[in-house]
Amino acid sequence: MAQHIFCIVGKKKSGKTTFMEKLVPELRRLGLSVGAIKHDSHSFEMDVEGKDSWRLKRAGAETVVVSSPDRVAMIKSVERERSLESLAETLFADKDLVLAEGYFNSDQPKIEVYRNAAHVLPLCDRYNQQAKRLIAMVTDRGVDTDVPNFGLDDAAEVASFLARKYFGWVYNGMDTHD
């Protein structure tokens, strides 16, 4: 089974980490091994209670990596930021999928989390969805896209969507691996 990378994108305070906390256990429930990367464009502190990396590990991600321009956590100093693909290949080779929070400009498929109360407009719409490789929208209102829309609490449905679309799993009352 080939590894897949999915970027969870959205504007600040849109609920990306909160949604990932819900999605990780649902993917694990389907039998997928999951790694998580939190992109941080500044320096960061690791494993501080309440911080995103601590929250994702506590949610069940088997491996949590935080990447910034000057550090990669599994606390390893780097001279420059490593690409998402390089991190996935070297640090998550044993995982079925990697959820990356951020990386909006990467070439990987994206799921946008958009809350109307936090922002007027989402990052993606029908005009840029193809270029940005948007595959789904997680939102509290309808958004003008040609991709599936899920509610903010629909992590199980998003997990099933990913399993069917990218892992070839079929739905027959419950999701199962082919």
Order of alpha helices (4+ residues) and beta strands (2+ residues): beta-alpha-beta-alpha-beta-beta-beta-alpha-beta-beta-beta-beta-alpha-beta-beta
